[in-house]
Amino acid sequence: MSFTVVWAAIALAGLAKLRPVQQETHQNLATLSSEVEQLQTRVNRAWRKVELGLDSTQSDTAIRESLNYVPFNQLGVVFEEPATPRE
């Protein structure tokens, strides 16, 4: 009987330690879902802005440009003005 009580206490202690992790994971998932929803809204707006006369390649290119899309195997380049002009 006491063996079962000890195992139950260990299990409850483990669950108590895992609860904050589960809550944080749930919160992160909710944040991620919100970000995905916002991105989907941007994509839908971009699709609506694309002219109907464009072929699929032109449409994809126009959408990627408007969303500043960079494929995973390429680096994004950001041009900045120098802080001090060169002499």
N, C-alpha and C positions, 0 to 999 in steps of 0.2 A: 504494500500500500504506500509506504513512504517513498519507494522507488518511483512510482507513478507521480506522486506529488512533486518530487525533485525534477523529473523530466518536464512536467507541466510548468513549473516555475522557470526552468531554463528556456522553454519555448516562449513563454510570455515575455521574458526579459529580451529575448532575441527579436520578437515582434515589436516590442516597445522601441528598440534601437532602430529598426527598419522603418518605422512610421515616418520620421522626419525625412528620410531619403525618398520615400514614396510621395510625400507631399511636395518636395522640391521638384521631383521628376514630373509630377502632374502639373505644377506651375510652369515649368519649362516647356512642356508640351502645349499648354494653353497659349503661351507666348509665341511659340513656333507656329501654331495654327493661325494665330492672328496675323503674323507676318506673311504666311502663305496666302491668306485671304486678301491682304493688301496687295501682294504681288499679282495675284490672279486678277484683281480689279484693274491694275495697271496694264496687264496684258490684254484684257478685254477692251480697255480704252484704246490701246494701240491698234488692235485689230479693227476697231470701228473707224479709226482715222485713216487706215490704209485705203487707198482708192480701189474701187472694184475693178478697174481696168488693168491693174497690175497682174502679171503672172505670179505663180507661187514663189518663185525664186526672188523676185523683186519684193514681194510682200514680206517674206521672211527677213530679207536684208533690211527693209525699212523698219520693221519691228525691232530687230536687234539693235539697230542704230539708235532708235528712240529710247530703248531701255538700257543703253550702254552695256550691252551684253558682250562678255568676253569668254570665248570657249575655254574649257578647263586646261587645254594644252597650249594656251597662249598667254602672254603677259599683257596686262593693260598698261598703256602709256599715258601719263598725265603730263601735260605741258604746263609749266609754271613760269611766270615772269620772275627774273632774278630780283633779289631784294635790293641790291645796289647795282647800278649800271656799270658796265665795264668801261674802262677808259682806253 
